[in-house]
Amino acid sequence: MGRIILRLDRVMADRKISLKDLSDRVGVSNVNLSKMKTGKISAIRFSTLEAICEALDCQPGDILEYDRSAPSEED
């Protein structure tokens, strides 16, 4: 089984937005967004994903990627 990879860092770099600016726009703490950027989370609320997509003018697929070949965190 593969795993979901978060590409938030790439989208933020493309949009030239800092963690603090995104945090302010989305209403999620810097700490939680930082964990998202580094892939150190196991779940994300749809409301948070929607807010991030709104702030970054992107689609969920721009942030989330499924890698079939990568081992999941549970493996």
N, C-alpha and C positions, 0 to 999 in steps of 0.2 A: 504494500500500500504506500502511496506517495504522501506528500504533505503540502499544505498551503504555505506559500511564501509571501510575506508582506513586502511590497515595493514602495512603501510610503516615502522613504528617503529619496528615491529616484524621482517621484512625482513632485515632492517638495523642492528638490534641486531644479527640476525643469521649470517650476513656477517661481523660483527664486523667493521662497518664503521661509522664514525662520521658524524654529520650533515655538518660540514665544508668540510670534504673530499668529501662527495656526492655533495655538492654545487659546489665545484671546478670541479668535473668530469662532472657534468650535465650542468653547466652554468646557474643555477637558484639560486636566492638569498637565504641566510640562512632563512630570514623571510618567504619567500614563502614556502620553504621546511618544516619549522617548522609548518606552518599552515596546510600543508598536513599531517604531522605526527600526529597532534592533531585532524584532521578531520574538521578543521574550513574553508573548502573551499566548493564551490558549483559546481565547474567545473575544469577540467584539460584538457589541450591541448594534442592531441595525440602525438605531437612532444616531449612534456615534458615527457609523459608516456614512449615513446620509449627510450628517453635518460636515464631515470631512470632504465628501464629494462636492457638496455645495460650496464650501470655502475654496477648494482647489479647482473647481469647474472641471471635474473629471467623472469617470464612470468607475463603479466598484472593480471592474476588471483591470483598470489601470493600476490599482493598489494591490489587488489580490491575484496571485498566480498559483496554479496547481502544478506541482512538479511530480510527475508519475514515478520518476526514477529515484527521487530522494527518499530516504527512510523517514517515516513519520516519527514524531517525538515519542510515541508509544512503543516503537520497535526497539 
